[in-house]
Amino acid sequence: MNIASNVERSTRHFPDRPAIVFGERTITYRELDRAVNRTAHGLRELGVGTGDRVALFLPNVPEFPVSYLAAQKLGAIAVSVNAMLTTEELRYVLEDSGAKVLFTTEGLFAQARPLVGELPALRHFVVCEGAVPGHRTLEQLGAGQPDALRALDLEPDAPAAILYTSGTTGRQKGATLSHGNVVSNMHGVQHCLRTDPTDRLLLFLPLFHCFGQNFVMNAGLNAGAALVLHRRFDAQAVLASIEAHGVTVFLAVPTVYIGLLGAGIPPERLASIRFYFSAAATLPVDVAEQWRRRFGRPIHEGYGLTETSPFAAFNHEYDPRPGTVGEPIENVEMRVLDENGAEVPAGSWGEIAIRGPNVMLGYWNRPEETARALREGWFRTGDIGYVDDAGYFHLVDRSKDMINSAGLKIWPREVEEVLYRHPAVGECAVVGAPDPLKGEVVKAFIAVRRGARLDAEEVEAFCRQNMATYKVPRSVQFVEELPKSPTGKILKRVLRERPATA
């Protein structure tokens, strides 16, 4: 078994079909496989072999899948590095993983330069875009190398990738995924989304993140589809690309859908798209309903985490239920557990646990944290939710985001769902703010929809009409935009750290 077999198989069947479309550049499956093979031969000459770590400090460029797949062919472990890290954050990831080779670009080399010669394990830097004196380029690495190389046949539990979690608390942890983890997810995505070689998948989600890397890149290549790749999400560039390349599958996070709704995009600009998918954060029900009314198709919501490769649950096309993340995908089990690890009945809240071939091997070099997260084969997600009588799972919130106000539990999502029903609210996030009497009170951050007006008194009045008094925000802060991770997830830890303002 080997993740890179996906491109080998697609090359045999569809050699001249586009694998990657990047601006004016189109790379066929034959061209992609040959580039991967030359790079893999070059890595082998550098001494890279089974189990060695190869770090990818790269933006969304075609050289990312080339270097990633080259590492996989050799049985090396690809280490995905957030392209927004500072030098010290990069140092931590490279030291923690023990990477031997770092793929990067001229633009990102400023962060990597201070580390040259400082990390004993890190021996080689490869520049994938631009040039840096004294360091080989990707072209030089593969120059003169053979075009053919068959992927090494590995056991399903052989480690394939280390993806560092977002680090909302403490140091980042490297979730270690096996070839079996990723291959099971590739087939799960293809089955649920019905992707095939005629599809064109929009890919602006960061490739260093599990959603972009496994759910889109690896699964898309496995289907023989084309990846319409963008460096980042830019609404106008993405819309032009959809029309120019006939994109059929749109994969995004809720904040992207919220932004496009607020921008008033004409439905005809998305006419080629047959399937919309959202994950990485909960999709507000009102947003899902607005989208279906305007564009005529539902947004199918899924659920997963880096530790689950990431796909775990899906809101099926034949019976989508807004407000839920659907049912577990094939071969995956999900339960809702109480504080003692016992399963709770339908309708009762608890921590969601997941078991299946998608669950990670563990956290790299962190046996204690692995033991806490993986218990008897079940991954404890830290997400609070419940399952209804039909077997559909509902997410309530992250356990760490729960607000305790004078002993009353308040889940931010239930307040946010109400706020999104107000026509002037573009985006919102709710956190707990310290209070000397109650411990915590509800604080709302709101970005007002373009052209609308809203004040705190109106927010309070609207909330009092639609929720219990103890859940009503005691503080409202209006902002131009909310802080987000590279995937578009709202960073509540940043909001909690902000000083109070009127």
N, C-alpha and C positions, 0 to 999 in steps of 0.2 A: 504494500500500500504506500502511496506517496501523493501528496497534494498536487504536485506538478504533473501528475498523469492527466489532469484535466486538459492542459494545453496540448499535450502529446496526442490525446484522443481527438480533440477538436481539430488539430492540424491534419490528422489522417483523413477525417471526414470532410472538413471544410477549409482546405488550405488557403484558398483565395478569398474567403470571407473576411471582412474587417473584424479584428479583435479589439483594437483600440482606435478611437477617433479623438484626436487632441488638436483643437483648432483646425488648421489647414492640413494637418498631418494625419494620415491613415496608415495603420500597421496591420497587415494581414496576419492570420494565425501562423502561416509558414514563416513570415518574417519575425514574428514574436518568438516562436520556438527556436529559431536559429540564433537570435540574439541572446536568449536565455542560455542556450548550450555553449556559446562562445564565452559568455560570462562565467558559467560554471567551470569550464576548463581553466579559465584564468584564475578563479578562486582556488582551484585544486593546486595550481602551481604556487600559490601563496601559502600552501600548507593547510588549507581549510578542509576539514573532513567531518565525519559523523560526530554530532554532538557539539561541535564548535559553534560559538555564537557570532552572528553577523548582524551588526546594527545598521538600521536604515533611518538616518536622520534626513528625511526627504519630504518635500512637498508633494502635491498631487501632480506627478509627471510620469510619462510612460516608463522612465527608468526605474520607478518603484516596483512595478510588477516584474520587470526584467531581473532586478537584483534579488527580489524576494523569491522568485521561482528558481533562480540559479542556486540559491542557498538550499532550497527544498530538495532539488535534484541530488545534491551531495549528501543529504541527511543532516545538514547543518541546521541550526536553530536561528530563525529570523527574529531579531529584537526590534520591535517597532518603537520609534522615539518621536514624541510630540515635536513637530517642527517649530513650535513656539518656545521651547525651553531656553533658559539662560545657560551660561557656561557651567555654573555650579549645579544646576538641575541636570544638565547633560552629564556632568562628571559622575553624579550619583548613579544614574541609570547605567552608564558604561562600566563603572566599578562593580555595581551590584550584579550585573549580568556577566561580567568577565568577557566582554566582546573582544574578538581578535581583529575584526575588520569593521571600518565605519564607512558606509556609503553616504555622501552628502553632496552639496552643491557649492559653487563659488559664493553664492549669496548667503549661505548658512555657515560658511567656514569661519567667519569671525567668532562665532560661539565655540567652535571646535578648536581653533588655533591654540589657545592656551593649554590644551590637553595633549598636544603633540609631544611625545617623549615622556609624558608624566605618568601614564598608566601602564604598568608592566605588561598587562595582557594585550593591550591595544597596539598592534604592530603595523597596520596598514590603513591608509585613508584613500578612498577612491572618489573622485569628483565626477558626478553624473551630469552636471550642467555647468558650463563655463570651464574655467581652468584655474588652478592654483599652482604656482611654481613649486617644484620639488615633490609633487604628488601626482600619481598617475590618474588619467581620466578613465571613464568606463570604456571608451573606445580603445584606449591603449591596453586595458586589461584583457579585452577580448581579441585584440588584433592578432591575426594569423592562427587563431585557434580553430579547431574543427567545428563544423556546423551541427554535428550530431552528437547526442549523448542521451542515453536512456536513464530515466529517474531511478534512483536506488530503491529497491523493494524493501520496505521497512515494516516492522510490526505495528499494529494499530496504536499501541501505547507509546510509540517512539515520540519524544518531544519534537514539535515542529516550530512553535512560535512562542515568544514571550511578549505579552502586551501589558503595559503598565497601566494600572487603574488610575482614575482621575485624581486620586489623592485628596479627597474631600476632608479626610482627617489623617493627620500624620504623614509619614513618608509614603510615596507610591509603592505599590506592591506589584510584582510581576506575575500575572496570571499565566501559567504555563499550559499551553494547549497542545494536544497530540495530533498526529496525522489522522487518527480515528475520529477525534473530536471535530476537526474541520471538515473532513470528508462527509461525516454524517450530517453536518449542517448544510453543506453544499447541496446534498440531495434533498434535504428537507425544504430548503428555499425553492429549489427547482420544482418540487412537487406542489408546493402551496401556491406559488406565483405562476405556475405553468409556463415558465420561460423556455424558449426554444431558439434555434439559430436565426429566426427572423426578427427576434427582439433587439431593441436598442435600449440599453439601460443608462439612465442619466447618473453620473457619478461625480458629485461635488463634495460628498462627505469625505472627511480626511481619511486617507488610506492607512495612516498609522493607527486609526481607531478600528475596533472590532467590527462595527457596523459596516463601514466602508470596505474594510479588508476582506472579511469573510462573506458577509451577506450579499455584497454587491460584486466585488472584484472576483473572488474565488468562485462564487456560485454562478456569476455571469459567464466566466470562461468555461466552467464546467458544462454549461448549456450550449456553448458554441455561439453565444450572443455577442453583440458589439457593446463595448463600454464607451460611452460618450463622456470623456474625461474632462473635468474642469479643475483648475487650481484651487478654486474656492467658490462659494456661492456668491454670485453677482446676479441679481434678478434679471437685468436687461440682457446680459450675456447668456444666461441660461435660457431665457425665453427665445432668443434668437437661435440658439443651438437646437432647441426642441423643434422649431419650425424647419430649420435647415437640414437636420439629420433625421427627422421623422422619429423622434424618441417615443417609445411605446410604454416604458415603465419608469415611473417617477418615484424615487425613494428619498424620503426626507424626514426631518424631525418636526414636531409641532410648531416651533417658532417660524419655520419657513412657510408653512401653510397659513399661519396667522398673518405673516407679513404680506403674502401674495393676496390674501383676501382684502387686507387693508389698502393695497395698492390698486384695487379695482381692475384686475387683469381681465380682458375680454375672453370669454370662453373659447372663441375660435383659435386663440393662440396656443391652446392645449389640445387641439382637436385630434392629434395623432396618438395621444396617450390612452391606453386601454386599462391601466392599473395604477392606482395610487397606494402607497404604503407609508406608514408612519411608525416610528419606534424611538427609543432612547429616552423618552419622557412621556407622560400621560397626555393624551389628546383631549382637550376640553370638548364635551359633548356638543355645546353650541357651535363650536368651530366646525366639527364634523358635519353637523346639520346644515350650516351655511354653505359649506363646500359642496355638498351633494345637490343642494338647490341650485347653486350657480353653475356648476360644471357637469351635472348630470351623472356623476359616478361617485361611489363612496370612497372614503379613505379607509383602507383596511389596516387596522392597528395590530401590531405584534408586540411581543415582550421577550426580553432576554437581557443578559448581562455579559460583560467581558468573560466572566468565569463560566458562562454556558455557551460560548463560541460564536455568536451570542444567542441564536434563535432557540426559543423555548416554547412559546405559545403564539397562536395565530387566530385572528378573527376571520373565519372562513368566508370565501366569496359567496357561497351558496346560502349562508345564514349569518350575515354580519350583525352584530349587536353593539351599537354605539355605547360607549361608556364602559366597555369591557375590553380585555386583551384576548378574548377568545378561549380556546381550549389548548391543552398541550399538543404539540406536534407529534407525529408518529414516533414511537419508541421512547418518548419522554414522559415522565410522570411528574405531577405537581400535587403538592398537599399544602394545607394551611395548618400550622402547628401553634400550640399554646406555649407558654414560657417553659414548660417542662418537656416539650418535644412531643406531646400527644396531639394527634389529629383532632381538630375541632369540627363540629357539624356544619353543614351548609348554612350560610348566612352569618356565621360567627367570624369575627375578625381575629387575625393572628399573623404569624410570619410565614411567608411563602417559602417553601423548600422545593428543590428540583433534583430529580435523579434521572440519569440516562446517559447515552453515549456522547452527549454534548458537554458534559460537566468536566471541567479542567482536571489536569493531573494534580495541581496544587499551586501554591505561591512559591516562586523561585527562591530558594535558600531561606524559607520561612516555615519550618516544620510546625512551630507552635500555632501560628496563625492559620496554617493549613488544617491542623487538627480541629481548631475552633470552627472553621467554615465548613469542613466536610465531616459529617458524622454519619457513620453506617451507610455511606454511599450517597447521602442526601446533602446537597449544597444549601446552606442557610443563607438566603439572599439579603436579609435585613430589610426587605420590603414588606409592608403591612398590606393585607388585602383579605378577600374572602371569595369563596366560590358559591355561585347560586345553585338553585335546584336543577338547572339545566346543564350544569357542569362548566359554565363560563366563569372565568376568573376576573375579579375586579381589583384594581390597585387602589389603595387608599393613600398611601404615602410611604416615604422612607421612615424607618423607625426613629432615626436620629432627628428628623424634622418635626416630630410631634411636639405640640405646644402644650405645656402644663400650666394652666391658669387657675390658681387657687384650688388645685386638685382636679380640675375638669380637663379632660383630654380634648384637644382640638387638632384636627388634621388639616394642614394648609390646603390640601387639594379641594376639600369641600367648600372652603371659603372662596378659593379661586374659581371654582365652577360657577358660583353665584356672580362673582365680579365679571366674568366673561359674558354673562347675559346682558350686561349694561351696554347699550350701543356705542357709548363713547370710549369704552375700554379697548385699547389696542392689544396691549400685553400687560400681564400682572404677575406678581409673585407675593406670597405671604410667608412671613417668618415670625418667630417669637422674639419679642423685645423684652429685656429685663425690666422688672417692676418691683419696687420695694415691698408692696403689700401682697401682690398675687403671685410673685415669682416670675411670671411671664404674662405678657398680653399680646394680642394679635396686632401685627404691623403689616400694612399693605404697601407695596411699591407698584405704581401704575404708570404706564406709558400711554398717554391719551391718543386715540385714533386721529389720524391726520384730518384737520379741518373741524374737529369737535372741541367742545369745551366741557370742563368738569372740575368741580371743587370738592373739598373734603366733606362738606356738609351734605352734598348730594350723594356722595358715596355712602356715608353713614346712614342716611335716610333709606337708600335703596337696600342696603344690607339688613336694616332692621325689619324691613317688610318681607325679607326672604330667608332669614335664618334666626336661630335662637340668639338672644341678647348677648350671651357670654362669648359667642363666636364673632361678633361684630368688631371690625378693626378699631382699635383705640387710637391708632396713628396711621395717617396716610401720607406717603411721600411721593410726589410726582417727579418722574424722571424722563429724560429724553429717550433713553433706551436702557434695557436691562443687561447686566453683564452676562456673557455666555461663554461656554466652553467652545473649543473648535468644532464640535459637532452641532452646536446650537442649543445645547442644554443650558437652562438658566442656572447661574451659580448662586445658590442661596447662601452659601458660606460667605461669599463676598458681600452680599447684602446685609448679613448679620453683623459684619465687621464695620459697616458704615456708621459714622457718627449720626446721631439724631438731628434732623433739621425740621423746620416748620413744614 
